[in-house]
Amino acid sequence: MEKFDLCVIGAGPSGYAAAMRAMDFKKKTCLIEKDKVGGAGLYNGAFQSKAMWELSKDVASVRKKMARLSEYDNFQYSFKQIQSELDAAVNDRKFHLERHLEILNEDDEYKDYFFMKKGAGKFLSKNEVEITKIDGSKEIIWAEKIVIATGSKPRYLPNIPIDEKTIVTSDGIHQWHRLPESMVVLGAGVIGCEYATIFSNFGRTKVFLIDKAPRILPFEDEDVVNIVESNLEGNGVTIHRNASLKRMEIVDGEVEYELEYKDGSTKVYRVEKALVSVGRVPNTQHLDVEKAGLELTNRGHIVDQSTQTNVENIHAIGDVTADMSLVNVGELEGRHSIRRMYGITKKNLVYDNVSTIMFLKPEVAGVGLNEIQAQEKGICYKVVSIDYASIPRAIAMRVSQGFFKILVTDDEEMKILGMRAIGPHASSAIQAVAILIQMGKGVEALSDMIYPHPSIIEGIRECARCLLNKPVFKPRLFREMIKYGQYDGDGYIDLTHEVRAIC
């Protein structure tokens, strides 16, 4: 039986990051992957869908310009070309990851520490892992420490006949050979809204979006959602609000679904394809975690505290835990788990400054708390938002839709609680705020920074100046573009008219 210092089960973003961090400590490491290095995040998740979003955004931009500059929108492209570009992007990233592993095996410094094994791993005990290889043969290894990074998969609903061809999850949507003439998306969370954006951007698919709530993205602030909903509907998307799915089935090779509305009425629709996007479930079913003594939640996630499980030598990272299911968080957890298990740090992970991005129209980025979250926590805060329409770079770009919004504590320190940005360059604009949140700094630091001009992020400085009562544009004179208020625990108070310049 071969012995290792560390075994990492799963070579997705989190497992890959953990294994590479272990190389820094010269630990003999076995990385197990049953399918593809890079995991779902590369092939069926964040990377491929975002590459598709970029292409759809380009197509939508060209179509818009053609319509404006020509009497006819005669821009032609094929879905085969789109798929070719997607495949090229995925293959480039795949090459980087796999070539890196090959070099590790050849490098004199690392070749005695890194070992890659292809197959499915499961526990025999808290130190023993059985690997079932593609040819059916089995191998048992022993590891002093183990990291579980097996990720997640799309959630299936028992009453929907998902065949990954006509009715698909995010795993099957990239197998389509052409753009459907019509499709329905079940689930108005991030993934569902992103794919509704993508296919409506291409301009060849009539998209329907089912949402049982009054509005999409229920976890996000209303001012953000209003813009996203308006743009989706402007792209031709029909949002079924307050609608419950009674049935969805395949009829004559197409999708028939029936909705029930709040008033009790029902209606039947027929589309060519359907995407079911109702969450993800952790890949713990075939790990035999009970043999290692691991504790699971009711939903099958591995119970952990800052990656440490209830078994001393085993850590869990990424989607297999109940923490935030994001690639950047998984990588952070992977690196942290190695530092923690080898005594480099005893600190718990803090998720307060995790940056997020939603690939919608336009893109939405955030860090820290939004207003919904702050109110749920009972935090009193002040908040200011600045529309893109007042930012010189946005005006030069001919973009007026979007805003920056910053929340700070309602006290003299005015520590930054969170930020939301919606519009072009949104994801690039939040990093300074993320750093200040991590440092526990106040908003004055944002006001004192020197920003490039003209740039979108100058809007952040104006937000800070407004909170400090020294804005260039006086809010009461630009009430359509600048909003300033306070949440005192009972409700929102508009303070726009009270901003006065101070020395």
C-alpha positions in Angstrom: 0.0 0.0 0.0 1.5 3.3 -1.1 1.6 6.0 1.6 1.3 9.8 1.3 1.4 12.8 3.5 -1.7 14.1 1.8 -4.5 12.8 -0.4 -6.8 15.3 -2.2 -9.9 13.8 -3.6 -11.1 15.9 -6.6 -9.1 18.1 -9.0 -11.6 20.9 -9.5 -10.7 24.5 -8.6 -10.6 23.9 -4.8 -8.8 20.5 -4.9 -6.3 21.7 -7.5 -5.5 24.8 -5.3 -5.0 22.6 -2.2 -2.6 20.2 -4.0 -0.5 23.1 -5.4 -0.3 24.7 -2.0 0.9 21.4 -0.5 3.8 21.5 -3.0 5.0 24.7 -1.3 5.4 22.6 1.9 7.1 19.6 0.1 4.3 17.2 1.2 4.1 13.9 -0.7 0.6 14.4 -2.3 -1.7 12.2 -4.2 -4.4 14.1 -6.3 -7.3 11.9 -7.3 -9.7 12.8 -10.2 -12.2 10.5 -11.7 -13.1 12.6 -14.8 -11.5 15.9 -15.9 -9.0 18.1 -14.2 -10.6 21.5 -13.6 -14.0 20.0 -12.6 -17.4 21.3 -13.4 -16.2 24.8 -12.9 -14.3 24.6 -16.1 -16.4 22.3 -18.3 -20.1 22.8 -17.2 -19.9 25.7 -14.8 -18.4 29.1 -14.3 -15.7 29.2 -17.0 -17.7 27.9 -20.0 -20.9 29.7 -19.2 -19.0 33.0 -18.7 -17.1 32.5 -22.0 -20.5 32.0 -23.6 -21.8 35.1 -21.9 -18.9 37.1 -23.4 -19.7 35.9 -26.9 -23.4 36.6 -26.5 -22.6 40.1 -25.3 -20.4 40.7 -28.4 -23.2 39.4 -30.7 -25.8 41.6 -29.0 -23.5 44.6 -29.3 -22.9 44.0 -33.0 -26.6 43.4 -33.6 -27.5 46.7 -31.9 -24.9 48.6 -33.9 -26.1 47.0 -37.1 -29.7 48.0 -36.4 -28.6 51.5 -35.6 -26.3 52.0 -38.6 -28.2 50.0 -41.2 -31.8 49.7 -42.2 -31.6 46.0 -41.7 -30.0 43.8 -39.1 -28.2 41.4 -41.4 -25.5 40.2 -39.0 -25.0 36.5 -39.7 -23.3 33.9 -37.5 -23.7 30.2 -36.8 -24.0 28.4 -33.4 -21.2 26.1 -34.7 -18.9 29.1 -34.7 -20.0 30.0 -31.1 -19.3 26.4 -30.0 -15.9 26.4 -31.7 -14.9 29.6 -29.7 -16.2 28.0 -26.5 -14.2 24.8 -27.1 -11.1 26.8 -27.8 -11.4 28.8 -24.6 -12.0 25.6 -22.5 -9.1 23.8 -24.2 -6.7 26.7 -23.5 -7.5 26.6 -19.9 -7.5 22.7 -19.8 -4.0 22.8 -21.4 -2.7 25.2 -18.7 -3.9 23.0 -15.9 -2.8 19.6 -17.4 0.5 20.9 -18.7 1.3 22.3 -15.3 0.7 18.8 -13.7 2.9 17.2 -16.4 5.7 19.7 -15.6 5.4 18.9 -11.8 6.0 15.2 -12.6 9.1 16.1 -14.6 10.6 18.8 -12.3 13.4 17.7 -10.1 12.1 19.8 -7.2 8.6 18.4 -7.2 8.5 15.0 -9.0 9.0 13.1 -5.7 6.1 15.0 -4.0 3.4 15.1 -6.6 1.4 12.1 -7.9 -1.8 12.2 -10.0 -4.1 9.2 -10.0 -7.1 8.9 -12.3 -10.2 7.2 -10.8 -13.0 7.5 -8.3 -11.9 7.7 -4.7 -13.9 6.5 -1.6 -13.1 6.0 2.0 -12.2 2.6 3.6 -11.2 4.3 6.9 -10.1 7.8 8.0 -6.7 7.2 6.4 -7.4 4.7 3.6 -8.8 5.6 0.2 -9.7 3.1 -2.4 -9.3 4.3 -6.0 -11.4 2.6 -8.8 -9.7 3.3 -12.1 -11.3 3.6 -15.5 -10.5 0.0 -16.4 -12.2 -1.3 -13.2 -9.0 -2.1 -11.4 -8.6 -0.9 -7.8 -5.8 0.5 -5.7 -5.7 1.4 -2.0 -3.6 4.2 -0.7 -2.9 5.4 2.8 -2.6 9.2 3.7 -1.8 10.9 6.9 -4.2 13.8 6.0 -7.0 13.9 3.5 -8.8 16.8 1.7 -12.2 16.2 0.2 -12.9 18.4 -2.9 -15.5 16.4 -4.8 -17.6 19.4 -5.8 -21.3 19.3 -6.7 -23.7 18.5 -9.5 -27.0 20.0 -10.7 -30.0 19.2 -8.6 -32.6 17.0 -10.3 -36.4 17.2 -9.5 -38.1 13.8 -9.4 -41.2 14.9 -11.3 -39.3 16.4 -14.3 -37.9 14.0 -17.0 -34.4 15.5 -17.4 -32.7 13.8 -20.3 -29.9 16.3 -20.8 -31.0 16.7 -24.4 -34.5 18.3 -24.5 -34.8 19.1 -20.8 -31.3 19.8 -19.5 -29.4 21.1 -16.5 -26.2 23.2 -16.9 -24.4 19.9 -17.5 -26.3 19.3 -20.8 -26.9 22.8 -22.2 -23.5 22.9 -23.9 -24.4 19.7 -25.8 -27.0 21.5 -28.0 -25.9 21.7 -31.6 -27.9 24.8 -32.5 -29.7 27.6 -30.8 -33.3 26.6 -30.0 -36.1 28.8 -31.4 -37.6 28.8 -27.9 -36.7 27.7 -24.4 -37.9 27.9 -20.8 -35.7 28.4 -17.8 -36.9 26.9 -14.5 -35.3 28.8 -11.6 -34.7 32.6 -11.4 -31.5 32.5 -9.4 -28.0 33.4 -10.6 -27.5 30.5 -13.1 -31.0 30.7 -14.5 -30.9 34.4 -15.0 -27.4 34.2 -16.6 -28.5 31.7 -19.2 -31.7 33.7 -19.9 -29.4 36.6 -20.5 -27.1 34.6 -22.8 -29.7 33.1 -25.0 -31.7 36.3 -25.3 -28.5 38.2 -26.2 -28.0 35.9 -29.2 -31.3 37.1 -30.5 -32.5 33.8 -32.0 -34.3 32.3 -29.0 -37.5 33.3 -27.4 -36.8 32.8 -23.7 -39.3 32.2 -20.8 -38.2 32.4 -17.2 -40.2 30.8 -14.4 -40.1 32.5 -11.0 -42.4 31.5 -8.2 -41.6 34.8 -6.4 -42.8 38.3 -7.4 -39.3 39.2 -8.7 -36.1 37.4 -9.8 -32.9 37.2 -7.7 -34.8 37.4 -4.4 -31.5 37.7 -2.4 -30.5 40.9 -4.2 -31.6 44.5 -3.6 -34.6 45.8 -5.5 -32.7 48.6 -7.3 -30.3 46.0 -8.8 -33.1 43.7 -9.8 -35.2 46.4 -11.4 -32.4 47.1 -14.0 -31.8 43.4 -14.6 -35.5 42.6 -15.1 -36.0 45.6 -17.4 -33.1 44.5 -19.6 -34.2 40.9 -19.7 -37.7 41.9 -20.8 -36.2 44.5 -23.2 -34.3 41.5 -24.7 -37.6 39.7 -25.3 -37.6 37.5 -22.2 -41.0 36.7 -20.7 -40.8 36.4 -16.9 -43.5 34.2 -15.4 -43.8 35.9 -12.0 -45.7 34.4 -9.1 -45.9 31.1 -11.0 -45.6 27.6 -9.7 -44.7 24.7 -12.1 -47.5 22.1 -12.0 -45.8 19.8 -14.6 -43.1 19.7 -17.3 -42.8 16.9 -19.8 -41.5 16.0 -23.2 -44.3 15.9 -25.8 -43.5 15.2 -29.5 -39.9 16.0 -28.9 -40.6 19.4 -27.4 -41.3 20.7 -23.9 -44.7 21.2 -22.5 -45.1 22.9 -19.2 -48.1 24.0 -17.1 -48.0 26.9 -14.7 -50.3 27.8 -11.8 -50.6 31.4 -10.8 -51.4 33.1 -7.5 -55.1 33.6 -8.4 -55.5 29.8 -9.1 -55.5 30.1 -12.8 -53.4 27.7 -15.0 -51.8 27.9 -18.4 -50.0 25.5 -20.7 -47.0 26.5 -22.8 -44.9 24.7 -25.4 -41.3 25.4 -26.2 -38.4 23.6 -27.9 -36.1 23.2 -25.0 -35.9 23.6 -21.2 -33.2 24.4 -18.7 -33.7 23.3 -15.1 -31.7 25.5 -12.7 -32.8 24.8 -9.2 -29.6 24.5 -7.3 -26.8 22.0 -6.9 -26.2 19.0 -4.6 -22.8 17.9 -3.1 -21.0 14.9 -4.5 -20.8 12.9 -1.4 -23.0 9.9 -2.3 -20.2 7.5 -3.4 -17.5 8.6 -1.0 -18.6 6.1 1.8 -18.0 9.0 4.3 -19.4 6.9 7.1 -16.4 4.7 7.0 -14.3 7.7 7.9 -16.7 8.8 10.6 -17.6 12.1 8.8 -20.7 14.1 9.8 -23.1 15.2 7.0 -25.9 17.8 7.0 -29.4 16.9 6.1 -28.7 18.0 2.5 -25.6 15.8 2.2 -22.9 18.5 2.7 -19.9 17.7 4.8 -20.0 19.5 8.1 -16.9 21.7 8.6 -15.6 24.6 10.5 -13.3 26.7 8.3 -12.5 23.5 6.3 -11.9 21.3 9.4 -14.3 18.4 9.6 -15.3 16.5 12.7 -12.4 14.0 11.9 -9.1 15.5 12.9 -7.1 14.6 9.8 -9.8 15.3 7.2 -10.7 18.7 5.7 -13.5 19.5 3.2 -13.5 22.4 0.8 -15.5 23.8 -2.1 -19.1 22.9 -3.0 -19.0 19.7 -1.0 -19.5 21.9 2.1 -22.4 24.2 2.9 -20.2 27.3 2.5 -20.4 29.7 -0.5 -20.4 27.7 -3.8 -18.0 29.9 -5.8 -14.8 29.1 -7.6 -12.9 31.9 -5.8 -14.1 30.7 -2.4 -13.2 27.1 -3.2 -9.7 28.1 -4.2 -9.4 30.2 -1.0 -10.6 27.2 1.1 -8.2 24.9 -0.7 -5.2 27.0 0.2 -6.4 27.7 3.7 -7.0 24.0 4.4 -3.3 23.2 3.8 -2.1 26.1 5.9 -4.4 25.0 8.7 -3.7 21.3 8.7 0.1 21.9 8.8 -0.1 24.5 11.6 0.7 27.6 9.6 -2.5 29.3 10.7 -5.2 28.7 13.3 -7.5 31.5 12.1 -10.9 30.8 10.7 -11.8 31.9 7.3 -13.8 35.1 7.0 -16.2 35.5 4.1 -17.1 39.1 4.7 -15.1 40.4 1.8 -15.8 37.7 -0.8 -16.3 39.4 -4.2 -19.0 38.1 -6.5 -20.1 38.7 -10.1 -23.3 37.9 -11.9 -23.0 37.8 -15.7 -26.3 39.5 -16.6 -27.2 42.5 -18.6 -25.4 44.5 -17.4 -22.9 42.7 -15.2 -23.6 42.9 -11.4 -20.7 42.7 -8.9 -20.8 42.9 -5.1 -18.7 42.5 -2.0 -19.8 42.5 1.6 -23.4 43.1 2.6 -26.3 44.4 0.5 -29.2 46.2 2.0 -31.3 43.1 2.4 -28.6 41.3 4.3 -27.8 44.3 6.5 -31.4 44.6 7.5 -31.7 40.9 8.2 -28.8 41.2 10.6 -30.4 44.3 12.3 -27.5 46.6 11.3 -28.2 50.3 11.0 -26.4 51.8 8.1 -26.1 54.8 5.7 -26.1 54.2 2.0 -25.4 56.2 -1.1 -25.8 55.3 -4.8 -24.4 57.2 -7.8 -25.8 56.6 -11.3 -23.4 55.9 -14.2 -25.2 58.9 -15.9 -23.1 61.2 -13.7 -19.7 59.6 -14.3 -17.6 61.1 -17.1 -16.2 57.8 -18.4 -19.7 56.3 -18.6 -20.9 59.4 -20.5 -18.0 59.0 -23.0 -18.9 55.3 -23.4 -22.5 56.4 -24.0 -23.6 54.2 -21.1 -26.1 55.7 -18.7 -27.5 52.6 -17.1 -25.9 51.4 -13.9 -24.8 52.6 -10.5 -22.4 52.2 -7.6 -23.9 51.7 -4.1 -21.9 51.7 -0.9 -23.2 50.9 2.6 -21.4 52.1 5.8 -22.0 51.8 9.5 -24.2 54.5 10.9 -21.6 55.9 13.3 -18.6 58.1 13.4 -16.3 55.4 12.1 -18.4 54.8 9.0 -16.8 51.4 8.3 -17.6 49.9 4.9 -20.2 47.2 5.1 -20.6 46.4 1.5 -20.9 47.6 -2.1 -22.9 46.8 -5.2 -22.0 47.8 -8.7 -24.1 47.2 -11.8 -22.9 48.2 -15.2 -19.8 48.0 -17.4 -16.5 47.4 -15.5 -18.5 46.5 -12.4 -16.4 43.5 -11.4 -13.2 45.5 -11.7 -14.5 48.3 -9.5 -15.1 46.5 -6.3 -11.6 45.3 -5.3 -10.5 48.4 -3.4 -13.7 48.2 -1.4 -13.1 44.5 -0.7 -9.6 45.3 0.7 -11.0 48.0 2.9 -13.7 45.7 4.3 -11.0 43.1 5.1 -9.0 45.8 6.9 -12.0 47.2 8.7 -11.4 50.6 7.3 -13.9 53.5 7.0 -15.1 55.2 3.9 -12.7 58.1 4.2 -9.9 56.0 2.7 -12.0 55.8 -0.5 -12.4 59.5 -0.6 -8.7 60.2 -0.3 -7.5 57.9 -3.1 -6.5 59.4 -6.4 -8.4 57.7 -9.2 -7.5 57.6 -12.9 -9.5 60.0 -15.1 -11.7 59.4 -16.9 -12.6 56.1 -15.3 -15.7 54.4 -14.2 -14.4 54.0 -10.7 -14.5 57.8 -10.1 -18.1 57.1 -9.2 -16.8 55.2 -6.1 -15.0 58.3 -4.9 -18.1 60.4 -5.4 -20.1 57.9 -3.3 -17.5 58.3 -0.5 -17.5 62.1 -0.7 -21.3 62.1 -0.5 -21.2 59.9 2.7 -18.7 62.4 4.1 -20.8 65.4 3.2 -18.4 66.8 0.7 -19.6 65.7 -2.7 -18.8 67.5 -6.0 -22.4 67.0 -7.2 -24.9 68.0 -4.5 -27.4 65.2 -4.1 -30.4 67.5 -3.6 -29.7 69.1 -7.0 -29.3 65.7 -8.8 -31.9 63.6 -7.1 -32.4 61.4 -10.2 -28.8 60.4 -10.2 -27.7 60.5 -6.6 -29.5 58.9 -3.7 -28.5 59.1 -0.1 -30.3 57.6 2.9 -30.2 55.9 6.2 -31.7 52.7 7.7 -32.3 53.2 11.4 -33.7 49.7 12.2 -37.3 50.7 11.6 -37.2 51.8 8.0 -35.4 53.8 5.3 -35.0 57.6 5.7 -34.2 59.7 2.7 -31.3 62.1 3.6 -30.6 63.4 0.1 -31.7 66.9 0.9 -29.6 67.0 4.1 -26.2 66.7 2.4 -24.3 69.9 3.0 -20.7 70.6 2.3 -18.4 70.7 5.4 -14.8 71.7 5.8 
